[in-house]
């Protein structure tokens, strides 16, 4: 059973930066995909970015492209989301998620099998 634990959220002023971490345990090797999603109050959970555990494939939502960077440390089984130039509209609970197999549509929440508990990110104006 894969377990995902997010950390690194907090309160930051607009224009600031935060780095989220997602530590994975219990996973097996293979072509798995790790995604970050976020959910603001009253809104649907939306895709932010994904990365494959093997290879260099990454992909970002248009709303964060150029500001957020997803990366991984395979030795630590940890994926990071570096968030720069934060905006108030980035305020949300951020979740990491992992798929058991390489998904066909990794930008959709239904492609993922395991989810973390979420970490709150609040950006003040």
N, C-alpha and C positions, 0 to 999 in steps of 0.2 A: 504494500500500500504506500503510495507516494504521499508525503506530507510536505506542504509548502508553508513557509513562515516569512511574512513580509516584515520589514522594519525600515526606519528612516524617515517616516512621515513627520509632519510638524507644521508649525505656523511660520510663514515667511512673507516678507513684503514683496510687492510686485517688482519684478526685475531681478529677484534673487534666485538662488539655486538650492536644490535638494538632491540627494542621491538616495534612491530606494534600493533595498536589497531584497532578494527572494532566495532563501536557503531551502534547497530541496533535499529530502532524505527518502530512502526507500526506493529510489528509481533504479531501473536497469538500463544498461547501455543500449544505444540504438538511435534511430532517427526520430527523436522526440522534438517537439516544438514547445517553446516556453513563451507565453504571451503576457502582456500587461494590459489590463482593462481598467476603466474607471467608471464610477457611478456618482453623479451629483444628486442631491435631493430632488425627488420628483421626476427624475429622468431615467431613461433606460441605461443599462450598462453598455459602455461603448469601448470599442477597440482603441488601443493606444499604439502598441508596437509588438512585434514578435521577433524571435531569434531561434535558430535551430541549434541544438546541442552540438551537432557536428557541422562543419562547413562554416561559411561566413554569411549565410543568408539572413538579412534583416529586412524589416518593412515597417513603415510608420504611417499613422493616420496623417492626413494633410494638416490637421490642426496643430500637430506637434512637430512636424518635419522641420529640421533645421534648428530646433531648440532642445529636443530630447535625443538621447543616445542610449540604445540598449546594448549591453555587452554581457559577457559571461566569463566565469572562471571555472573551467571544468574540474580542476583539481579540488576546488572547494564546493562544487555542486551548487554554485550560486550565480544568479543572474542579477544584473544591476540595471537601474534606469536613472541615468543622469539627466536631471531636468534643469535647464537654464532658462533665463529670461522668462520666468514664470509670470503668468497673468492671473487676475482674479477668476477668470473662467476656467482655469485649471483646477480650481477647488473641487475636490471629490474624494471619495474613498477609492484608493487604488488597490487592485487585486492582481496577483500573479496567478497564472493557470498553466497547467501542463497537459499535453495530449499524449496518450499512450502510443499512438502511431503518427506518422507524418500526415497531417490533415490536408484535405483538398482545398479547404477554405479557411485558412488559419486566422482570418480577420473576424470570424464569427465566433460568438461565445459558445455555440453548440459544438464546436470542434474540439473542445477541451474537456478533459475527464476529471481533473483534480484542480481544486481552488484553494488559495490561502484565505486567511480570515480578513484580510484587508488592512490597510493603514491609511489614516486620514491625512490628507494634504490640504492645508488652508492657506490661500494667498490673499493677503490684505492689500487694499488699494491705497 
